[in-house]
Amino acid sequence: MEYVGIPKKTPLYDEHLAENGRIVDFSGWLLPVQYSSILKEHIHTRENNSIFDICHMGEFLFEGPAAEADLARILTCDPAQMKNGSCRYCFILNHNGCFIDDAILFRYGSGRFMLVVNAGRTEADMNWIKPLLSFGTSFTDISSSTAKLDLQGPSAPETAAAFFNSPELLSLKSFTFSELEYRGKTVTVSATGYTGERGYELFIPAETAVELWRELISVDGVEPAGLGARDSLRLEKGFSLYGHDISEEINPFEAGLGRFINLDRDFIGSDALREIKKNGIKRKLSPFLCEGRRSARDGFDVFFNDKKIGYVTSGAYSPILKRGIGLCMIETAYTDKGTDIICLHDDVQINATVTGLPFVR
């Protein structure tokens, strides 16, 4: 969905300008696409650790005795199967079984949850969810009062443990979280991220964001990184991006995300998914590796010989592989690993081969 309106600024907008960040409009937010270069920021994240401004993401708080049951009906994950202090990747689906959004659910307790959603989908998600809640479930949009910084990279756990003086962060398991104190404020630190590296997502009060940002980028080995590196990092791992690889016209089986679906329980969209699974899918999101350094971009048509079989959803240059990589939605008959395809847009032709995920381990 294309954003229409006046772009918003995160609490760190002026900090990005001070760091010579190149600002772009992303889902209605003014955010840095890069500081030095996408290539340098990508490599630095893979080798050291980087800090990303992700304050544009949406956060919803659910509280009340019926919150767990409500979320079990609205989301594809079952909150009752989560332990306190755990997170779960999940989907908000429509009745056709297609994506309204993908999200991460945080369980603080049986009567308290936080749902993190995509920036460009925050309003749509809220409008979908609120009418579905029971009378006793409290819903609070805490997006504007919550800032989110991502510290990502192989040395991020050691950096965070030293910074917060919290050695227990070194043993924080993937998709769990802990609550710490910073300058008298509570920080939720989750062992999650969108780069495929070790690292944490830091949820803090918005008024604390500038102070924390300044202190973190002053730590040896920590550098700011922009949306460009975030996109190439996530693509090297094959992570989906809403509006490109998943949408309200794509279902989880087509997106290759069926492993996150349990059809032994009921939720909104489950009936449709059972029917889709029974009948099979005609297309599937597939990774491809380009012949050279140039990658096909979203919107390129995909051909097998002279037959159009689909389209590219995401593409980027991989600094690690030094090749173009991408994801494409193509007919299932051509999704076998090793299938040669052609990505075409106007007079630009890129030869590629269907491969497996992740591109980089």
Residue, then its C-alpha position, 0 to 999 in steps of 0.5 A: m500500500e502506497y503511503v500518502g501524507i506528510p512523512k513523520k520523523t523519529p526521535l533520532y531524525d536530527e541525530h541522523l542529519a548530524e551523522n550525515g545520513r542520507i534521508v529517504d521517505f520509507s513507509g511515511w517516515l524520514l529515515p536514513v538509507q545510509y551514512s557512509s555507504i550501504l556496502k561498508e555498513h553491511i560488512h560492518t554489521r556482519e563483522n562487528n556490530s551496528i545500530f539501526d533506528i527502527c523507531h518507525m515500527g508499531e507497538f501495540l499493548f494488550e492487557g486483560p484476562a481475555a487478551e490471551a484468548d483474543l490474540a490466539r484467535i487473531l494471530t497464527c501463533d498460540p500465546a498459551q504455548m509461549k512462556n513469559g519472557s518469550c517472543r514469537y514470529c507470527f502473522i495477522l491474516n485476513h479471512n482469505g488466509c493472506f497477510i495483513d501483516d507479519a509481526i512479533l508477539f511478546r508475552y509478559g504474562s497471561g494478561r499482558f502482551m506486546l505486538v510489534v508490527n510494520a510501520g506501513r501497516t500500523e494503522a491497518d493492523m489497528n483497524w483490523i484488530k480492535p473490533l475483534l477484541s473482547f470487551g475486557t481486553s485493553f488495547t493501547d497503541i504505544s508506537s509514538s511513546t516507544a522507541k526501538l533501536d536494533l543492535q546487530g552483529p556478531s559481537a552485539p551480545e558482548t557489547a550490550a552486556a558491557f554497556f548495560n552492565s548485565p552479564e545475563l544478556l550473554s545467555l539470552k536465548s533467541f526469541t526471548f527477552s529481558e527487562l533492564e534499567y537504563r537511566g531510571k527507565t525500563v528497557t525491553v531487550s529482545a534477542t531478535g532482529y532482522t539481519g540474521e546476526r546475533g543481536y538485540e532489539l531495544f525498546i525504550p521510552a521515546e524520550t530516552a532514544v537520543e541519549l541511548w543512541r549517542e552513548l551507543i554510537s560512542v562505544d568502540g566498534v558500534e557504527p550507525a547503519g541505514l535502511g539500505a544495509r538493513d535490506s541487503l542484510r535481511l535479503e541475504k538471510g531470505f527474510s520477507l519484507y511486507g509490501h514486497d515478498i508478502s502482502e494481502e494477495i499472498n498466503p503463507f504457503e506461497a511465501g514459503l512460510g508454512r512452517f510458522i502455521n499450525l492448522d491443528r488450531d483455529f484462528i482467523g484465516s485457518d479455514a482458508l489455509r486448510e483449503i489452500k493446503k488441500n488444493g496445493i499452490k500454483r506459485k511460490l516465493s523462490p530465491f535466485l542467484c544472479e549471474g553477476r554483480r547486478s541484481a534484478r529488482d522488484g517488479f522485474d518479470v521472470f521468464f523460463n525460456d520465452k514463457k513468463i512465469g512470475y515476477v521479482t519481489s526483492g533484489a539486492y547486491s550481496p556484499i558477502l557473495k559479491r553477486g546479485i540475489g533476490l526473491c521472486m514469486i514464480e510458478t511452482a513448476y519452476t521452483d526446483k533448485g538449479t532452474d535457470i531463469i531470466c529476469l527482464h525489465d525493459d531492455v535490462q536482462i539478468n540471467a539467474t538461477v533458482t537456489g536455496l536459503p539462506f544465501v549467506r549462513 
